Amino acid sequence: MWDTTKDYRLLIAEKSIDLFIKTVGGGSFKGRWNKKMAIESADSMNSDFHSLTYSYLDSENLANSQEIVNLEKKANLVIEYLGGDDWAHQFINQTPKEEKEKVEESIAKARFFIDTILGLKRRILFGPIVDPIVAIDIYVGEIMSVTKHPQSDTLMICNVNLGKRAIKVVTNDLTVKDGNKVAISMLPPETFRGITSEGMFLGFGEGILKDVDGELGSLPKGIPLEALNESRNLIENFLIKG
């Protein structure tokens, strides 16, 4: 029997609720949006996760359960209460320049929560895998531009095309360049000296992987197992520290 109480996908998704509530409650977002209902919709997901966690269902039945349907509906309500599909751009446009770094961090954390909930069914259908890495998405991306971090000589800021969207990734690999095809683990966002990274490039040894096989936005093919180790560690740390 699959012990759903220890499934990393459920644990990370439930933890992301706390991250979202803390983030949007922090006062970074300006403008007209329904803060109260966004928080209440996210908070109400906890009861669904309680049922999922102690369901002990097989992966197919779990993925197609009413609780997963409820979670997806509530995540879409959160998007609506934030301002609709264009919510992130609306918040950025209404933010003074001196506050944009903080708002970008908050947007990245809110996106992580929404993406984690809406992608939960797909990840559960991978089956009863006991591995932290299955709790997050890993995508193929292409680096569109690279700039030096304004506050660090050892960090680079990369704008990365995932096919349907672009994200920002901060890396300590100083050899990255435009056109590199990379693998990105969509970890909880981290801020490095004022710049928020929405994921982490996979790599090991000499640096990140720069010639990854696969379509943009898809799961990369043939990734060395060693390249996943740091992501596993960071997932475990997120569960412990939040």
N, C-alpha and C positions, 0 to 999 in steps of 0.2 A: 504493500500500500504506500502511495506517495504521501509523505508527511508535509502537507501544505503549510504547517506552522513554521517551517524552516526554509521555505522557498524564497530565494533572494528577490525574485520579481515582485512578489507581494510585499516583502519587507521594505524594499527601496521605494515602491510606489506609495506605500502608506507613510513613509518618512517624508516623502516629497510634499505631502499635505501640510505638515508642520512648517516646512521651508517656505511654502507659498503664503500661508497665513501670517507668518512672522514678517515676510517680505512686504506684502501689500499693506500690512498694518503699520509699517514703519513710516509712512507718510511721504514716500518719494514721488508717487504719482499725483500729478496735478490735473485739473480739468474736471469735466463732468463725466462721472462714471459711478456705478452703484457699488461702493466699497462694502457696505453691510451685506448685501446679497451675494457678492463674490465670495466673501469670507464664509458666510453661512452655507453656501453650496459646497465649498471645499470641505468644511468641517463635517457636513452630513455624510461625506464619503467614508468616515471612520466606521460607521455601523456596517456598511457594505463590506469593508475589509475584515471586520470581525467575523462576519459570516463566511467569507472566502477562506480566511486563515484556518478556521476550524472545520472546513468542509470535507477534507480528505478525498475530494473528487479526483478522478483522472483528468488529464490535461484537456481533453476535448470537451468533457462536460463542464469543467471549470471555465474554460474559455467562452462557452456558450451559455453560461448561467445568467440568471436574472440580475445578479449583483454586478456582473461586468456590463450588462446593458445599462444599469443604473449609473455606474461610474462614468460611462461614456456620455450619457445624457447630462450629468452634472458638470462634467468638464466642458461641454459645449455651452451650458448655462454660464459657467464662469467666463468663457470667452465673450458671451453676450453682455454680461455685466461689466466686463472690462472696457467694452466699447465696440465689440464686433470684430470681424476678421482683421481689421486694420488697427487694432488696439495699440500695438507697439509703436507704430509710426505716429499715432495721435499723441501718445505720451511724450515721445521725443520732440515732436513739433511744438508742444506746449511748455517745454522745459527750458529755462534760461541756460545759457552756455556754461556757466560756472557750476551747474548742477547736473550736467549731462552724464558725466562718468558714473555718478551714483545711480541715476535712473537707468542707464544701460546695464548696470549690475542687477538691479531689481527686475528689469525686463528679462534678462537671461535666466534668472532664477524662476520667474513665473513661467517662462517658456518650458524650462526643464520639467516643472510640475505637470503642465498641460500635455506635453509630448509623452511623458512617462505614463500618464493615465490613459491617453488615447492609443498608445502602442502596446498596452498591457496584454490585450487579447492575442495579438500577433506573437508576442514573445512567449506567452503561455503555451501556444500551439507547438512550440519547439519540443515540448514533452517534459518529463520529469528529470530535468538536468540540475544536479547539485553543484553549481559553479557560480560564483559572484558575477562573472562576465555576462551571463544571460540576462541580468537585471537591467541592462542598458542597451541602447542601440549602437551599432558600429557601422559607419558609412564610408563609402569611397567619396573622396572629394578632390577638387583640383584647386591649387593655390592660384589666386588671381592677382594678388599683389602682396608685397612684403615691405615693411618699413621697420626701422629701428625703434625700439621702445624709447620714448623720450626721457625716461627716468632710469634706464639701465643699459649698460654696454653689453650685457650678456643675454639679452632677451630680444626676440623679434616678434612683430605683430603681423599675422597673416590673415588676409581676407580669403575665405575658402568657399568655393562654389559646390554646393551639395546637389545641384540639379534643380530642385524646386525652391531652394532658399540659399542664402549666403550666411555664413557665420564668421565670427572672429575667433582666432586661436592664437594664444601666446605660447611661444616655444623657446627653448634655450639652444636649439640647433641653429647655429649661425650660418649654415650652408644652404638653408632653404631658399628657393627661388620660384619665380613665376613659372607655372606649367607643371610643377611637381604634382604627381598623382599620389595622394596620400590616403591613409586609413585613419579615421577619427573615432575615438570612443566618446560618446556623448555623456560625459560625466557631469555631476553637479557643478555648476559654474564656479570658477575660482578667480579672484582678482589679484593681479600682480602689479603692485605699485600704481594703482589707479586704473589699470586696464583689465577688463573682464574677459576671461577666456571661456568660450562656450563648450569647449571639448578639449581633448588631448590627442596629439598625433601618436600613433602607435610606432614603436621602434625598440631597438635594443642594441647594445654594443656601441657601434660608432655613431649612431644617430637614428633619426626617424626613417621609416620606410618611404621612399620617394618614387617608386614605380609600381604602384599597386594595381592588381588586376581586378577589373569589374567596372560596371556602369556607374556613373555619378549617382549618388544617393542610394545605391544598393549595398548589400553586404559584400565586403571584399572577399576575394578568393585566395586561397593558399597562404593565409597569414601565418607566419611562424608562431608556435605556441608561446615562445619566450616573449613575444611582443605584447602579449596580453597581461603579463604579470603585474606591471605597475598599475594598470587599470583595476585589476582585482584588488590590489592593496588599497587603492583609493576608495573603492566601493565599500570595503570592510570599514575603513576609517570613517566614512560618511555615516554608516549605520551606528557606529560607536559614539561619534562626536556630534553629528548633525551639522 
